[in-house]
Amino acid sequence: MSSESREEIQSARDEALAALNEVVDHARYKSFGDGRIRSPEKERIRLKYLRVMVSALDSRRQYLADKDIDELADEVERLKEEYES
């Protein structure tokens, strides 16, 4: 994979992580913070925010895991090149 392609992937991941962080923060605010929906009729909305938060956290975890794997692959390549020199 070319370094330009890796940079594009990393940039897209960084943008996705930033967006996921915003989703988590908003859902946390609506579920637990001052913006909590207190009306019993709207309890289902609170639960939906919790589901969104869990989904966003899971996606964020996967993005970070993918980033770690790519970094490890880069390190392996660097070590292989160093070893072959």
Number of C-alpha atoms within 10 A of each C-alpha: 6 7 9 9 10 13 11 12 13 16 12 12 17 15 12 15 19 13 14 20 16 14 18 21 14 17 24 20 15 19 21 14 12 9 12 14 17 11 10 9 8 10 13 12 15 20 14 13 20 18 13 18 22 15 15 20 17 13 15 20 13 12 17 15 12 14 16 12 12 14 12 12 12 15 12 12 12 12 12 11 10 9 8 7 6
